[in-house]
């Protein structure tokens, strides 16, 4: 006999008849007609190949085979009920996991604030976070290792991914020492910083992106100082060793004494920040709820 032949509906009716000792009472309790209960028990007996009840004038009682089946039927129905409750918990966001990826700058303010809101509303959902650049996160999303990833066009003019949700049009600011000759200006032209050392992350993609931005302003940047972390970059800026580009998205989180952030003139460089949702997570209640928090926080961070 195949396990899938044991229909939970038939097992529930079987348990009800066994508990109440009557087809009529079981029909009333389960909302069936007596004939429907009789057909269900007959169908279950056909599947099992044995009689499950002894019929008498005063009702029915389980046969030895029925007595043997009864605890297993109760156990199966209890496990099905537990499964239904677990699924309801996932839908209500009482439990579950949110697997999130984000690029480093998004983890300065956008992601922590959105996660804080999400946790306040859904404390039973456990978030996990993987940090990486867009080119690392998108394959992880495609492979099902992440449910949602915060990515950007910083190094790539476009992103090849399905289900992109726009979060922000993020301007790039220039970080200057507070004593810099141009620090009092609200906006600074990149060409006016052509003779300055530029501080950039020590990887070919970051250097190439910096070079492209500066070349469009008419000069080739000098990049003698390479540092990946914002705390390092801005520490060097504060001490007058050079200048750096800082995303507005991270401006409030990375602000420090000795550094001023200024807009870029005439055309401020920008990148688009997206939330990319995995195909497997399109209907995930946790992802849907977290997307709302990401959008709200991104709007609040907009300068």
C-alpha positions as CSV (number, residue, x, y, z in Angstrom):
1,X,0.0,0.0,0.0
2,X,1.3,3.4,-0.9
3,X,1.5,6.0,1.9
4,X,-0.1,8.7,-0.3
5,X,-3.2,6.6,-0.6
6,X,-4.0,7.5,3.0
7,X,-6.2,10.5,2.4
8,X,-6.2,12.8,5.5
9,X,-9.9,13.5,4.9
10,X,-10.7,9.8,5.2
11,X,-8.4,9.5,8.3
12,X,-10.1,12.4,10.0
13,X,-13.5,10.8,9.4
14,X,-12.2,7.5,10.7
15,X,-11.0,9.1,13.9
16,X,-14.2,10.9,14.4
17,X,-16.3,7.7,14.0
18,X,-14.0,5.8,16.4
19,X,-14.2,8.6,19.0
20,X,-18.0,9.0,18.7
21,X,-18.9,5.4,18.1
22,X,-21.5,6.3,15.4
23,X,-21.6,7.2,11.8
24,X,-24.5,9.5,12.5
25,X,-22.7,11.4,15.3
26,X,-19.5,11.7,13.2
27,X,-21.5,13.0,10.2
28,X,-23.0,15.7,12.5
29,X,-19.6,16.6,13.9
30,X,-17.8,16.8,10.6
31,X,-20.6,18.4,8.6
32,X,-21.3,15.4,6.3
33,X,-24.4,13.3,5.7
34,X,-24.4,9.9,7.2
35,X,-24.2,8.3,3.7
36,X,-21.1,10.4,3.0
37,X,-19.4,9.1,6.2
38,X,-20.3,5.6,5.2
39,X,-18.7,6.0,1.8
40,X,-15.6,7.5,3.2
41,X,-15.1,4.7,5.7
42,X,-15.8,2.2,2.9
43,X,-13.2,3.9,0.8
44,X,-10.6,3.8,3.6
45,X,-11.3,0.1,4.2
46,X,-10.8,-0.6,0.5
47,X,-7.4,1.2,0.7
48,X,-6.4,-0.7,3.8
49,X,-7.8,-4.0,2.6
50,X,-9.4,-4.7,6.0
51,X,-12.6,-4.0,7.9
52,X,-12.0,-1.1,10.3
53,X,-15.3,-1.1,12.2
54,X,-17.7,-3.7,13.5
55,X,-21.2,-2.5,12.7
56,X,-23.9,-3.2,15.3
57,X,-27.4,-2.1,16.3
58,X,-25.9,0.1,19.0
59,X,-23.4,1.8,16.8
60,X,-19.9,0.9,15.6
61,X,-16.6,0.0,17.3
62,X,-13.1,-0.4,15.8
63,X,-12.0,-3.9,14.8
64,X,-8.5,-5.0,15.9
65,X,-7.2,-3.5,12.6
66,X,-9.1,-0.3,13.4
67,X,-7.6,-0.2,16.9
68,X,-4.1,-0.6,15.3
69,X,-4.7,2.1,12.8
70,X,-6.2,4.6,15.2
71,X,-3.0,5.9,17.0
72,X,-1.2,6.2,13.6
73,X,-4.1,8.2,12.2
74,X,-4.1,10.5,15.2
75,X,-0.4,11.0,14.8
76,X,-0.6,11.8,11.1
77,X,-3.4,14.3,11.6
78,X,-1.5,15.9,14.5
79,X,1.5,16.3,12.3
80,X,-0.6,17.8,9.5
81,X,-2.1,20.2,11.9
82,X,1.5,21.2,13.1
83,X,2.5,21.7,9.5
84,X,-0.5,23.9,8.8
85,X,0.3,26.0,11.9
86,X,3.9,26.3,10.8
87,X,2.9,27.5,7.4
88,X,0.4,30.0,8.9
89,X,3.3,31.3,11.0
90,X,5.4,31.9,7.9
91,X,2.5,33.7,6.2
92,X,1.9,35.8,9.3
93,X,5.6,36.4,9.7
94,X,5.6,34.9,13.2
95,X,8.6,32.9,12.2
96,X,10.9,32.2,9.3
97,X,14.2,33.6,7.8
98,X,15.0,36.6,5.6
99,X,18.2,36.0,3.6
100,X,19.6,39.4,2.6
101,X,22.6,40.6,0.7
102,X,23.8,44.2,0.3
103,X,26.8,46.2,-1.0
104,X,28.9,47.8,1.8
105,X,27.6,51.4,1.5
106,X,24.0,50.2,1.8
107,X,25.0,48.6,5.1
108,X,26.1,51.9,6.5
109,X,22.5,53.2,7.0
110,X,19.9,52.0,4.6
111,X,19.9,48.3,5.5
112,X,20.4,48.6,9.3
113,X,17.5,51.0,9.6
114,X,15.3,48.9,7.4
115,X,16.1,45.8,9.4
116,X,15.4,47.6,12.6
117,X,11.9,48.5,11.4
118,X,11.4,45.0,10.1
119,X,12.5,43.4,13.4
120,X,10.2,45.7,15.4
121,X,7.2,44.4,13.5
122,X,8.3,40.8,13.0
123,X,10.6,39.8,15.8
124,X,10.1,36.1,15.1
125,X,11.7,36.3,11.6
126,X,15.5,35.8,11.7
127,X,17.5,37.9,9.2
128,X,20.8,36.8,7.8
129,X,23.1,39.2,5.9
130,X,25.8,38.7,3.3
131,X,27.9,41.7,2.3
132,X,29.4,42.0,-1.1
133,X,29.5,44.0,-4.3
134,X,26.8,43.8,-6.9
135,X,28.7,41.4,-9.1
136,X,29.0,38.9,-6.3
137,X,25.5,39.3,-4.9
138,X,23.5,38.7,-8.2
139,X,24.9,35.2,-8.8
140,X,24.1,34.3,-5.1
141,X,20.6,35.5,-5.7
142,X,20.3,33.5,-8.9
143,X,21.6,30.4,-7.1
144,X,18.9,30.7,-4.4
145,X,21.4,31.6,-1.7
146,X,19.8,34.9,-1.0
147,X,16.1,36.0,-1.1
148,X,16.8,39.7,-1.7
149,X,19.9,41.8,-2.5
150,X,20.5,45.5,-2.4
151,X,22.6,46.3,-5.5
152,X,23.7,49.4,-7.4
153,X,24.9,50.6,-10.8
154,X,28.1,52.1,-9.3
155,X,30.4,49.9,-11.5
156,X,27.9,48.8,-14.1
157,X,25.6,51.2,-16.1
158,X,22.9,48.6,-16.1
159,X,22.0,45.5,-14.1
160,X,20.9,42.2,-15.7
161,X,18.4,40.9,-13.2
162,X,14.7,40.2,-13.0
163,X,12.4,41.8,-10.4
164,X,14.4,45.0,-9.8
165,X,12.8,47.5,-7.4
166,X,14.2,51.0,-7.6
167,X,15.1,52.3,-4.1
168,X,17.1,55.5,-4.7
169,X,18.8,57.7,-7.2
170,X,22.0,58.1,-5.2
171,X,24.2,61.1,-5.8
172,X,28.0,60.9,-5.3
173,X,29.5,63.6,-3.1
174,X,33.1,64.7,-2.8
175,X,34.8,64.5,0.6
176,X,37.3,67.3,1.3
177,X,39.3,68.1,4.4
178,X,37.5,70.8,6.3
179,X,40.5,73.1,5.8
180,X,40.5,72.6,2.0
181,X,40.5,75.7,-0.1
182,X,37.2,74.7,-1.7
183,X,35.5,73.5,1.5
184,X,33.3,76.6,1.7
185,X,31.7,76.0,-1.7
186,X,28.3,74.1,-1.7
187,X,29.3,72.4,-4.9
188,X,32.7,71.6,-6.4
189,X,33.7,70.8,-9.9
190,X,35.8,67.6,-10.3
191,X,38.1,69.6,-12.7
192,X,39.0,71.9,-9.8
193,X,40.4,68.8,-8.0
194,X,42.5,67.6,-10.8
195,X,45.7,68.1,-8.9
196,X,44.5,66.4,-5.8
197,X,45.4,62.8,-4.8
198,X,42.3,60.7,-5.0
199,X,41.6,58.0,-2.4
200,X,39.9,54.9,-3.8
201,X,39.4,51.2,-3.0
202,X,42.3,49.0,-4.0
203,X,40.6,46.9,-6.7
204,X,40.7,47.3,-10.5
205,X,36.9,48.0,-10.8
206,X,36.9,50.8,-8.3
207,X,40.0,52.4,-9.9
208,X,38.5,52.1,-13.4
209,X,35.3,53.7,-12.2
210,X,37.1,56.6,-10.6
211,X,39.2,57.1,-13.7
212,X,36.2,57.1,-16.0
213,X,34.4,59.8,-13.9
214,X,37.5,62.0,-13.7
215,X,38.4,61.5,-17.4
216,X,34.9,62.7,-18.3
217,X,35.8,65.9,-16.4
218,X,39.0,66.3,-18.4
219,X,41.7,64.8,-16.3
220,X,43.3,61.5,-15.2
221,X,43.2,61.1,-11.4
222,X,46.2,60.3,-9.3
223,X,45.3,57.5,-6.9
224,X,48.4,56.8,-4.7
225,X,46.3,56.0,-1.6
226,X,44.1,52.9,-1.8
227,X,41.7,52.0,1.1
228,X,38.6,49.9,1.0
229,X,36.8,51.0,4.2
230,X,35.1,54.3,4.6
231,X,36.6,54.9,8.0
232,X,40.0,54.6,6.4
233,X,39.2,56.8,3.4
234,X,37.7,59.6,5.5
235,X,40.5,59.3,8.1
236,X,43.0,60.0,5.3
237,X,40.8,62.9,3.9
238,X,40.6,64.4,7.4
239,X,44.3,64.6,7.7
240,X,44.7,66.2,4.3
241,X,46.1,63.3,2.3
242,X,43.6,63.5,-0.5
243,X,39.9,63.6,-1.6
244,X,37.3,60.9,-2.2
245,X,33.9,60.3,-3.6
246,X,31.2,59.3,-1.0
247,X,27.7,58.1,-1.9
248,X,25.0,60.3,-0.4
249,X,23.3,57.2,0.9
250,X,26.1,56.7,3.4
251,X,26.7,60.4,4.2
252,X,25.1,60.5,7.6
253,X,26.6,57.2,8.7
254,X,30.2,58.0,7.7
255,X,30.3,61.7,8.7
256,X,33.3,62.6,10.8
257,X,35.1,65.6,12.2
258,X,37.6,67.2,9.8
259,X,35.7,66.2,6.7
260,X,33.1,68.1,4.6
261,X,30.9,66.6,1.9
262,X,30.1,68.7,-1.1
263,X,28.0,68.2,-4.2
264,X,29.7,67.9,-7.5
265,X,29.2,70.5,-10.2
266,X,28.0,70.9,-12.9
267,X,26.5,67.3,-13.4
268,X,26.5,65.4,-10.2
269,X,27.5,61.7,-10.7
270,X,24.7,59.4,-9.7
271,X,24.0,55.7,-9.3
272,X,20.8,53.8,-9.1
273,X,20.2,51.6,-6.0
274,X,17.9,48.6,-6.5
275,X,16.4,45.8,-4.5
276,X,16.7,42.6,-6.6
277,X,14.3,39.8,-5.6
278,X,15.1,36.2,-6.3
279,X,12.7,34.3,-8.5
280,X,12.0,31.8,-5.7
281,X,11.2,34.6,-3.3
282,X,8.6,36.6,-5.3
283,X,5.8,35.6,-3.1
284,X,7.7,35.5,0.2
285,X,5.8,37.4,2.9
286,X,9.1,38.3,4.6
287,X,10.6,39.7,1.4
288,X,7.4,41.7,0.6
289,X,7.4,43.2,4.1
290,X,11.1,44.0,4.0
291,X,10.8,45.7,0.6
292,X,8.3,48.2,2.2
293,X,10.8,49.0,4.9
294,X,13.6,49.5,2.4
295,X,11.5,51.9,0.3
296,X,10.5,53.9,3.4
297,X,14.0,54.2,4.7
298,X,15.4,55.1,1.3
299,X,12.9,57.9,1.0
300,X,13.9,59.2,4.4
301,X,17.6,59.2,3.5
302,X,16.9,61.1,0.3
303,X,18.7,64.5,0.6
